[in-house]
Amino acid sequence: MTFFVVTMTHPQGDEWNKHVVEHVQYLLELEERGKLRASGQLKGTGLRSGFLIFSVANRAELDELVNNDPFSKHSLIVDLLVNEWVPFIGTYAAETNGIPEFARPGHPSDTLSSFA
């Protein structure tokens, strides 16, 4: 599985309120299927924004999930930022390759160049 972190930014206005319940229901369905691992509102942003962590086979599957979101279907995503993410510390690390080789105890590297 591949992890992606996604930031969705939504426009102001009544349309958001009309579709937010449908959007949340969709996200809950994705969570039940194991595709959405976490989601929540970002605070302190100029527009309404949400942060989501997905675990999917590939970018194509992620794009399909995002395109099927009610907010996407109703053109209520004004900005979408997607990044592949490799967690190596914390809850999701066991589902990836874990700690990078350079960070393992005893590794001869004294540089973070392989981190990039």
OpenMM code with the backbone's topology and positions (N, CA, C; nanometers):
from openmm import Vec3, app, unit

residues = "MET THR PHE PHE VAL VAL THR MET THR HIS PRO GLN GLY ASP GLU TRP ASN LYS HIS VAL VAL GLU HIS VAL GLN TYR LEU LEU GLU LEU GLU GLU ARG GLY LYS LEU ARG ALA SER GLY GLN LEU LYS GLY THR GLY LEU ARG SER GLY PHE LEU ILE PHE SER VAL ALA ASN ARG ALA GLU LEU ASP GLU LEU VAL ASN ASN ASP PRO PHE SER LYS HIS SER LEU ILE VAL ASP LEU LEU VAL ASN GLU TRP VAL PRO PHE ILE GLY THR TYR ALA ALA GLU THR ASN GLY ILE PRO GLU PHE ALA ARG PRO GLY HIS PRO SER ASP THR LEU SER SER PHE ALA".split()
positions = [
    Vec3(0.0822, -0.1189, 0.0000),
    Vec3(0.0000, 0.0000, 0.0000),
    Vec3(0.0868, 0.1255, 0.0000),
    Vec3(0.0337, 0.2272, -0.0597),
    Vec3(0.1013, 0.3566, -0.0650),
    Vec3(0.0187, 0.4573, 0.0135),
    Vec3(0.0862, 0.5371, 0.0930),
    Vec3(0.0196, 0.6431, 0.1671),
    Vec3(0.0254, 0.7730, 0.0884),
    Vec3(-0.0834, 0.8477, 0.0945),
    Vec3(-0.0891, 0.9823, 0.0382),
    Vec3(-0.1499, 1.0750, 0.1425),
    Vec3(-0.0938, 1.1947, 0.1535),
    Vec3(-0.1553, 1.2987, 0.2341),
    Vec3(-0.2163, 1.3992, 0.1377),
    Vec3(-0.3390, 1.4372, 0.1670),
    Vec3(-0.4165, 1.5211, 0.0768),
    Vec3(-0.4717, 1.6394, 0.1549),
    Vec3(-0.4565, 1.7579, 0.0994),
    Vec3(-0.5204, 1.8766, 0.1544),
    Vec3(-0.6243, 1.9239, 0.0533),
    Vec3(-0.7484, 1.9330, 0.0997),
    Vec3(-0.8587, 1.9838, 0.0164),
    Vec3(-0.8992, 2.1205, 0.0699),
    Vec3(-0.9086, 2.2162, -0.0188),
    Vec3(-0.9555, 2.3492, 0.0193),
    Vec3(-1.0879, 2.3739, -0.0512),
    Vec3(-1.1829, 2.4278, 0.0251),
    Vec3(-1.3203, 2.4435, -0.0234),
    Vec3(-1.3609, 2.5904, -0.0275),
    Vec3(-1.4467, 2.6264, -0.1209),
    Vec3(-1.4920, 2.7654, -0.1296),
    Vec3(-1.5893, 2.7988, -0.0165),
    Vec3(-1.6001, 2.9280, 0.0106),
    Vec3(-1.7015, 2.9753, 0.1055),
    Vec3(-1.8378, 2.9683, 0.0367),
    Vec3(-1.9429, 2.9708, 0.1155),
    Vec3(-2.0759, 2.9756, 0.0564),
    Vec3(-2.1653, 2.8620, 0.1006),
    Vec3(-2.2902, 2.8725, 0.0597),
    Vec3(-2.3930, 2.7779, 0.1017),
    Vec3(-2.3784, 2.6392, 0.0407),
    Vec3(-2.3141, 2.6266, -0.0750),
    Vec3(-2.3016, 2.4963, -0.1408),
    Vec3(-2.2282, 2.3964, -0.0515),
    Vec3(-2.1267, 2.4422, 0.0212),
    Vec3(-2.0521, 2.3546, 0.1123),
    Vec3(-2.1483, 2.2931, 0.2140),
    Vec3(-2.2336, 2.3778, 0.2727),
    Vec3(-2.3288, 2.3296, 0.3732),
    Vec3(-2.4271, 2.2277, 0.3150),
    Vec3(-2.4625, 2.2435, 0.1902),
    Vec3(-2.5586, 2.1525, 0.1266),
    Vec3(-2.5020, 2.0119, 0.1089),
    Vec3(-2.3696, 1.9998, 0.0974),
    Vec3(-2.3098, 1.8709, 0.0626),
    Vec3(-2.2164, 1.8132, 0.1692),
    Vec3(-2.2024, 1.8819, 0.2829),
    Vec3(-2.1062, 1.8357, 0.3829),
    Vec3(-2.1463, 1.7012, 0.4446),
    Vec3(-2.2741, 1.6769, 0.4671),
    Vec3(-2.3167, 1.5492, 0.5253),
    Vec3(-2.2852, 1.4348, 0.4297),
    Vec3(-2.3162, 1.4544, 0.3021),
    Vec3(-2.2871, 1.3536, 0.2005),
    Vec3(-2.1354, 1.3273, 0.1914),
    Vec3(-2.0564, 1.4331, 0.2015),
    Vec3(-1.9105, 1.4228, 0.1994),
    Vec3(-1.8606, 1.3401, 0.3183),
    Vec3(-1.9097, 1.3713, 0.4379),
    Vec3(-1.8670, 1.2991, 0.5580),
    Vec3(-1.9094, 1.1529, 0.5504),
    Vec3(-2.0280, 1.1261, 0.5010),
    Vec3(-2.0724, 0.9874, 0.4853),
    Vec3(-1.9807, 0.9116, 0.3892),
    Vec3(-1.9401, 0.9768, 0.2828),
    Vec3(-1.8480, 0.9155, 0.1869),
    Vec3(-1.7139, 0.8851, 0.2540),
    Vec3(-1.6623, 0.9804, 0.3319),
    Vec3(-1.5355, 0.9577, 0.4006),
    Vec3(-1.5459, 0.8436, 0.5011),
    Vec3(-1.6575, 0.8340, 0.5706),
    Vec3(-1.6763, 0.7231, 0.6644),
    Vec3(-1.6770, 0.5885, 0.5924),
    Vec3(-1.7357, 0.5855, 0.4738),
    Vec3(-1.7348, 0.4631, 0.3922),
    Vec3(-1.5914, 0.4264, 0.3521),
    Vec3(-1.5138, 0.5267, 0.3131),
    Vec3(-1.3742, 0.5017, 0.2763),
    Vec3(-1.2941, 0.4526, 0.3963),
    Vec3(-1.3246, 0.5054, 0.5123),
    Vec3(-1.2558, 0.4615, 0.6337),
    Vec3(-1.2905, 0.3158, 0.6643),
    Vec3(-1.4169, 0.2789, 0.6494),
    Vec3(-1.4592, 0.1406, 0.6720),
    Vec3(-1.3893, 0.0446, 0.5755),
    Vec3(-1.3625, 0.0909, 0.4547),
    Vec3(-1.2950, 0.0087, 0.3534),
    Vec3(-1.1428, 0.0066, 0.3710),
    Vec3(-1.0911, 0.0843, 0.4665),
    Vec3(-0.9476, 0.0884, 0.4911),
    Vec3(-0.8712, 0.1791, 0.3984),
    Vec3(-0.9401, 0.2588, 0.3200),
    Vec3(-0.8746, 0.3494, 0.2244),
    Vec3(-0.8380, 0.4828, 0.2884),
    Vec3(-0.9250, 0.5341, 0.3735),
    Vec3(-0.9014, 0.6602, 0.4439),
    Vec3(-0.8598, 0.6260, 0.5856),
    Vec3(-0.7421, 0.6706, 0.6244),
    Vec3(-0.6883, 0.6342, 0.7545),
    Vec3(-0.7113, 0.7411, 0.8590),
    Vec3(-0.7212, 0.8658, 0.8169),
    Vec3(-0.7478, 0.9762, 0.9086),
    Vec3(-0.7935, 1.0953, 0.8266),
    Vec3(-0.8715, 1.1803, 0.8904),
    Vec3(-0.9209, 1.2994, 0.8221),
    Vec3(-0.9609, 1.4021, 0.9268),
    Vec3(-0.9466, 1.5279, 0.8930),
    Vec3(-0.9891, 1.6320, 0.9854),
    Vec3(-0.9754, 1.7699, 0.9252),
    Vec3(-1.0352, 1.8636, 0.9933),
    Vec3(-1.0355, 2.0038, 0.9509),
    Vec3(-0.9030, 2.0691, 0.9867),
    Vec3(-0.8515, 2.1504, 0.8965),
    Vec3(-0.7347, 2.2321, 0.9252),
    Vec3(-0.7827, 2.3646, 0.9825),
    Vec3(-0.7223, 2.4072, 1.0900),
    Vec3(-0.7594, 2.5331, 1.1544),
    Vec3(-0.6672, 2.6454, 1.1093),
    Vec3(-0.7178, 2.7673, 1.1119),
    Vec3(-0.6353, 2.8835, 1.0826),
    Vec3(-0.6072, 2.9060, 0.9356),
    Vec3(-0.6845, 2.8435, 0.8483),
    Vec3(-0.6663, 2.8643, 0.7048),
    Vec3(-0.7668, 2.9683, 0.6578),
    Vec3(-0.7376, 3.0340, 0.5481),
    Vec3(-0.8268, 3.1370, 0.4961),
    Vec3(-0.9608, 3.0813, 0.4512),
    Vec3(-0.9587, 2.9647, 0.3905),
    Vec3(-1.0796, 2.8968, 0.3460),
    Vec3(-1.0934, 2.7666, 0.4234),
    Vec3(-1.2097, 2.7062, 0.4177),
    Vec3(-1.2272, 2.5746, 0.4797),
    Vec3(-1.1311, 2.4766, 0.4142),
    Vec3(-1.0590, 2.4022, 0.4960),
    Vec3(-0.9643, 2.3048, 0.4438),
    Vec3(-0.9674, 2.1788, 0.5280),
    Vec3(-0.9444, 2.0669, 0.4612),
    Vec3(-0.9362, 1.9392, 0.5296),
    Vec3(-0.8079, 1.8679, 0.4933),
    Vec3(-0.7590, 1.7859, 0.5862),
    Vec3(-0.6373, 1.7082, 0.5681),
    Vec3(-0.6754, 1.5618, 0.5785),
    Vec3(-0.6343, 1.4820, 0.4807),
    Vec3(-0.6733, 1.3416, 0.4762),
    Vec3(-0.5502, 1.2549, 0.4537),
    Vec3(-0.5477, 1.1392, 0.5174),
    Vec3(-0.4421, 1.0407, 0.4959),
    Vec3(-0.5066, 0.9175, 0.4342),
    Vec3(-0.4614, 0.8839, 0.3139),
    Vec3(-0.5132, 0.7686, 0.2413),
    Vec3(-0.4079, 0.6586, 0.2358),
    Vec3(-0.4537, 0.5347, 0.2328),
    Vec3(-0.3684, 0.4187, 0.2098),
    Vec3(-0.4316, 0.3402, 0.0954),
    Vec3(-0.3681, 0.3495, -0.0223),
    Vec3(-0.4252, 0.2919, -0.1446),
    Vec3(-0.3161, 0.2231, -0.2259),
    Vec3(-0.3558, 0.1538, -0.3299),
    Vec3(-0.2598, 0.0815, -0.4126),
    Vec3(-0.1678, 0.1753, -0.4902),
    Vec3(-0.2241, 0.2870, -0.5397),
    Vec3(-0.1445, 0.3761, -0.6249),
    Vec3(-0.2170, 0.5094, -0.6434),
    Vec3(-0.1536, 0.5993, -0.7145),
    Vec3(-0.2094, 0.7333, -0.7360),
    Vec3(-0.3396, 0.7267, -0.8154),
    Vec3(-0.3498, 0.6341, -0.9084),
    Vec3(-0.4728, 0.6224, -0.9874),
    Vec3(-0.5916, 0.5895, -0.8986),
    Vec3(-0.5715, 0.5011, -0.8024),
    Vec3(-0.6809, 0.4689, -0.7102),
    Vec3(-0.7169, 0.5903, -0.6251),
    Vec3(-0.6171, 0.6634, -0.5790),
    Vec3(-0.6439, 0.7846, -0.5010),
    Vec3(-0.7251, 0.8836, -0.5834),
    Vec3(-0.6836, 0.9061, -0.7084),
    Vec3(-0.7552, 1.0009, -0.7942),
    Vec3(-0.9009, 0.9597, -0.8122),
    Vec3(-0.9249, 0.8309, -0.8269),
    Vec3(-1.0625, 0.7821, -0.8409),
    Vec3(-1.1435, 0.8107, -0.7142),
    Vec3(-1.0846, 0.7871, -0.5982),
    Vec3(-1.1551, 0.8132, -0.4723),
    Vec3(-1.1868, 0.9620, -0.4566),
    Vec3(-1.0895, 1.0462, -0.4877),
    Vec3(-1.1111, 1.1911, -0.4765),
    Vec3(-1.2176, 1.2359, -0.5763),
    Vec3(-1.2132, 1.1847, -0.6979),
    Vec3(-1.3115, 1.2234, -0.7993),
    Vec3(-1.4534, 1.1801, -0.7636),
    Vec3(-1.4663, 1.0743, -0.6836),
    Vec3(-1.5986, 1.0277, -0.6414),
    Vec3(-1.6495, 1.0956, -0.5161),
    Vec3(-1.5687, 1.1790, -0.4553),
    Vec3(-1.6111, 1.2544, -0.3372),
    Vec3(-1.7211, 1.3520, -0.3779),
    Vec3(-1.8286, 1.3601, -0.3010),
    Vec3(-1.9353, 1.4558, -0.3339),
    Vec3(-1.8852, 1.5997, -0.3497),
    Vec3(-1.7868, 1.6396, -0.2713),
    Vec3(-1.7334, 1.7748, -0.2878),
    Vec3(-1.6696, 1.7913, -0.4252),
    Vec3(-1.6056, 1.6881, -0.4749),
    Vec3(-1.5471, 1.6944, -0.6089),
    Vec3(-1.6566, 1.6975, -0.7153),
    Vec3(-1.7558, 1.6119, -0.6997),
    Vec3(-1.8657, 1.6055, -0.7973),
    Vec3(-1.9420, 1.7369, -0.8079),
    Vec3(-1.9453, 1.8143, -0.6981),
    Vec3(-2.0186, 1.9413, -0.6975),
    Vec3(-1.9247, 2.0615, -0.7090),
    Vec3(-1.8024, 2.0370, -0.7557),
    Vec3(-1.7021, 2.1432, -0.7771),
    Vec3(-1.6771, 2.2252, -0.6515),
    Vec3(-1.6653, 2.1561, -0.5381),
    Vec3(-1.6428, 2.2238, -0.4108),
    Vec3(-1.5018, 2.2015, -0.3569),
    Vec3(-1.4099, 2.1749, -0.4468),
    Vec3(-1.2681, 2.1689, -0.4115),
    Vec3(-1.1981, 2.2715, -0.4991),
    Vec3(-1.1528, 2.3805, -0.4359),
    Vec3(-1.0873, 2.4863, -0.5137),
    Vec3(-0.9367, 2.4666, -0.5209),
    Vec3(-0.8823, 2.3858, -0.4298),
    Vec3(-0.7403, 2.3547, -0.4336),
    Vec3(-0.7212, 2.2152, -0.3758),
    Vec3(-0.6394, 2.1362, -0.4421),
    Vec3(-0.6134, 1.9996, -0.3995),
    Vec3(-0.4631, 1.9774, -0.4035),
    Vec3(-0.4063, 1.9480, -0.2881),
    Vec3(-0.2637, 1.9216, -0.2782),
    Vec3(-0.2461, 1.7753, -0.2388),
    Vec3(-0.1733, 1.7000, -0.3215),
    Vec3(-0.1536, 1.5570, -0.2989),
    Vec3(-0.0044, 1.5289, -0.2929),
    Vec3(0.0361, 1.4566, -0.1889),
    Vec3(0.1746, 1.4148, -0.1769),
    Vec3(0.1803, 1.2691, -0.1340),
    Vec3(0.2669, 1.1915, -0.2002),
    Vec3(0.2932, 1.0567, -0.1515),
    Vec3(0.3723, 1.0716, -0.0214),
    Vec3(0.3442, 0.9844, 0.0746),
    Vec3(0.4030, 0.9970, 0.2075),
    Vec3(0.4562, 0.8618, 0.2514),
    Vec3(0.5762, 0.8609, 0.3062),
    Vec3(0.6350, 0.7378, 0.3579),
    Vec3(0.6585, 0.7557, 0.5080),
    Vec3(0.5633, 0.7132, 0.5894),
    Vec3(0.5827, 0.7262, 0.7341),
    Vec3(0.6871, 0.6264, 0.7837),
    Vec3(0.7808, 0.6742, 0.8650),
    Vec3(0.8783, 0.5805, 0.9195),
    Vec3(0.8860, 0.5884, 1.0716),
    Vec3(0.8069, 0.6733, 1.1311),
    Vec3(0.7928, 0.6782, 1.2765),
    Vec3(0.6441, 0.6926, 1.3049),
    Vec3(0.5950, 0.6192, 1.4011),
    Vec3(0.4562, 0.6351, 1.4425),
    Vec3(0.3649, 0.5235, 1.3971),
    Vec3(0.2374, 0.5512, 1.4068),
    Vec3(0.1323, 0.4527, 1.3879),
    Vec3(0.1387, 0.3785, 1.2547),
    Vec3(0.1675, 0.4472, 1.1482),
    Vec3(0.1619, 0.3861, 1.0157),
    Vec3(0.2951, 0.3266, 0.9687),
    Vec3(0.4005, 0.3448, 1.0452),
    Vec3(0.5342, 0.3022, 1.0020),
    Vec3(0.5433, 0.1523, 0.9758),
    Vec3(0.4736, 0.0727, 1.0545),
    Vec3(0.4804, -0.0724, 1.0371),
    Vec3(0.4224, -0.1172, 0.9034),
    Vec3(0.3465, -0.0308, 0.8391),
    Vec3(0.2844, -0.0644, 0.7109),
    Vec3(0.3695, -0.0215, 0.5919),
    Vec3(0.4838, 0.0367, 0.6202),
    Vec3(0.5760, 0.0770, 0.5140),
    Vec3(0.7070, 0.0028, 0.5354),
    Vec3(0.8110, 0.0489, 0.4704),
    Vec3(0.9422, -0.0127, 0.4877),
    Vec3(1.0070, 0.0256, 0.6193),
    Vec3(0.9378, 0.1078, 0.6989),
    Vec3(0.9905, 0.1455, 0.8295),
    Vec3(1.0984, 0.2507, 0.8222),
    Vec3(1.1865, 0.2472, 0.9198),
    Vec3(1.2918, 0.3478, 0.9314),
    Vec3(1.3886, 0.3352, 0.8139),
    Vec3(1.4191, 0.4472, 0.7480),
    Vec3(1.5139, 0.4422, 0.6362),
    Vec3(1.6491, 0.3865, 0.6814),
    Vec3(1.7174, 0.3213, 0.5924),
    Vec3(1.8462, 0.2572, 0.6226),
    Vec3(1.9428, 0.3541, 0.6903),
    Vec3(1.9527, 0.4786, 0.6410),
    Vec3(2.0487, 0.5738, 0.6955),
    Vec3(2.0209, 0.6075, 0.8410),
    Vec3(1.8964, 0.5885, 0.8868),
    Vec3(1.8601, 0.6263, 1.0233),
    Vec3(1.8663, 0.5087, 1.1209),
    Vec3(1.8992, 0.3921, 1.0717),
    Vec3(1.9053, 0.2743, 1.1595),
    Vec3(2.0311, 0.2787, 1.2450),
    Vec3(2.0197, 0.2350, 1.3685),
    Vec3(2.1364, 0.2333, 1.4572),
    Vec3(2.2518, 0.1550, 1.3946),
    Vec3(2.3699, 0.2131, 1.4044),
    Vec3(2.4890, 0.1467, 1.3531),
    Vec3(2.5184, 0.1731, 1.2067),
    Vec3(2.4295, 0.2425, 1.1362),
    Vec3(2.4548, 0.2723, 0.9953),
    Vec3(2.5726, 0.3684, 0.9870),
    Vec3(2.6680, 0.3446, 0.8957),
    Vec3(2.7885, 0.4276, 0.8898),
    Vec3(2.7649, 0.5703, 0.8392),
    Vec3(2.6503, 0.5969, 0.7817),
    Vec3(2.6254, 0.7297, 0.7249),
    Vec3(2.6133, 0.8339, 0.8356),
    Vec3(2.6763, 0.9470, 0.8151),
    Vec3(2.6628, 1.0572, 0.9105),
    Vec3(2.5962, 1.1760, 0.8422),
    Vec3(2.5230, 1.1478, 0.7350),
    Vec3(2.4568, 1.2539, 0.6597),
    Vec3(2.3118, 1.2165, 0.6341),
    Vec3(2.2310, 1.3120, 0.6107),
    Vec3(2.0913, 1.2885, 0.5774),
    Vec3(2.0675, 1.2947, 0.4283),
    Vec3(2.1733, 1.2850, 0.3485),
    Vec3(2.1584, 1.3009, 0.2039),
    Vec3(2.0643, 1.1963, 0.1441),
    Vec3(2.0599, 1.0776, 0.2014),
    Vec3(1.9715, 0.9752, 0.1447),
    Vec3(1.8266, 0.9984, 0.1836),
    Vec3(1.8010, 1.0924, 0.2700),
    Vec3(1.6641, 1.1227, 0.3124),
    Vec3(1.5863, 1.1927, 0.2019),
    Vec3(1.6543, 1.2707, 0.1202),
    Vec3(1.5890, 1.3501, 0.0150),
    Vec3(1.5335, 1.2651, -0.0951),
] * unit.nanometer
topology = app.Topology()
chain = topology.addChain("A")
for resn in residues:
    res = topology.addResidue(resn, chain)
    for name in ("N", "CA", "C"):
        topology.addAtom(name, app.Element.getBySymbol(name[0]), res)
